[in-house]
Amino acid sequence: MTVNPELAHDTWAKREAMAEAMIPLIGRLYRENNVVTNVYGRSLINQSVMGLLKAHRWARQIDDVELPLEETLPMLQALAGMKLGAASIDLARLSLRFKAQLADGEQYGLEEFLRTELADVAEQQGIDERNSTDVVLYGFGRIGRLLARIMIEHAGGGNGLRLRAIVVRKGSEQDLVKRASLLRRDSVHGPFDGTITVDEQNNTILANGTLIQVIYADNPAAVNYSAYGIKDALVVDNTGRWRDADGLSQHLQSPGVARVLLTAPGKGDLKNIVHGINHAAISDTDRIITAASCTTNAITPVLKVLNDKFGIVHGHVETVHSFTNDQNLTDNFHKGDRRGRSAALNMVLTETGAAKAVAKALPELLGKLTGNSIRVPTPDVSMAILNLNLETETSKDEVNAYLRDVSLHSELHRQIDYIDSPEVVSTDFVGSRRAGIVDGLATIASGKNLVLYVWYDNEFGYSCQVVRVMEEMAGVHPPAFPKS
């Protein structure tokens, strides 16, 4: 078959033109309606023409076919005329649902279909019952900076999470400039998508219109947030220095603080929340909760759906985890076992509490899981290997088909992703917004024995889960469409 180069070029040019036409529609929906559009969780906000084309191309990883711009452009044009209220809209899922209904004999036009699917927010522009919530990041390390990026990206019209301040210990006279530089440039996640301005006189960082007050303090109870106009704030402690209620309650002594979220597993009776699993357990009276660990967030949704369908008798979780700041770059003293050896040169066997922590979010698995971890010389993206003994027999094809369907159509589609490419490696999952990604080609099933491989971006994917918990705590999570 001869390929016509002129035809190929013309086809590409037409696709570029359609992507160019989409950009102002996506922007207006975001700025004027607080509507975030995405393709299977990949945000389309502030994307270039090439970014939009790549997002549509990426959809083939889920549907086996590329998402046609001929379908999404008319959809965006129709959405722009519906005066929508705040929402998160997955264009790929909407397109799938529209085509499925047409295949079933429905005689919907596109606009009629969209008005039916989005009836809850149609003609609701400017009517937003959500109140903005002030957020303080206590600590500005790997997770803190990614949380900042996500909140700035989600700022929209302002009725949501408002990043107001970060609290750090002053490291040098150039501290503010260096903090801003670390937000601007990241060796793993790339450059900040936007502009950053530093005001050293007022100790602020202005990032894409979000004004962030930088506060220097050593004591969680010693900051008067009210003096900065911050009130009823949600403080996100990502330092990991305090894991129990007594330590974290120090934040509540500071004027202007209402609630505290820990980005690590909590101790004692603190609720460990994995969004998608037990976020409904968050109550208005909870002053301190935790977002568990990156590994717990990655494996708990997958374990839940497997337990629901096949039953889990017992299992072992082995995590192959990127090294972290807690380890030494070169051999040196460390209070922890083995962690004193060079993280850049060694695989380091260590323990993990993630397997036991699963039971805090999923009590039906209490006592059924064991776990260990191997730290490896990569900066980000980890893998959990689930070796499970099931109650019922299954096959590789059955498990994979089930998990693929869950990743597409269940209420856990924001937590669980699925891929079956024979070429993917860890760096391909940098920036994934899902808690975990099942590698279908690696699945091993024999009778009641199942081995499953789950990738996860232990930095960004986890941060996305943390933001979801923050939105639940603040009551500002926008409704998502189409509904599962």
Buried (B, 14 or more C-beta within 10 A) or exposed (E): EEEEEEEEEEEEEEBBEBBEBBBEBBBBBBEBBBBBBBBBBBBBBBBEBEBBBBBBEBBEBBEEEBBEBEBBBBBBBBBBEBBBBBBBBBBBBBBBBBEEBEEEEEEBEBBEBBBEBBEEBBEBBEEBEBEBBBBBBBBBBBBBBBBBBBBBBBBBBEBBBBBBBBBBEEEEEEBBEEBBEBBBEBEBBEEBEBEBEBBEEEBBBBBBEBBBBBBBBEEBEEBEBEEBEBBEBBBBBBBBEBBBBEBBBBBBEBEBBBBBBBBBBBBEEBBBBBBBBBBEEBEEEBBBBBBBBBBBBBBBBBBBBBBEBBBBEEBBBBBBBBBBEEBBEEEEEEEEEBBBBBBEEBEBEBEBBBBBBBBBBBEEBEEBBBBBBBBBBBBBBBBBBBBBBBEEEBEBEEBBEBBBEBBBBBEBBBBBBBBBEEEBEBEBBBBBBBBBBBBBEBBEBEEBEBBBBBBBBBBBBBBBBBBBBBBBBBEBBBEBBBEE
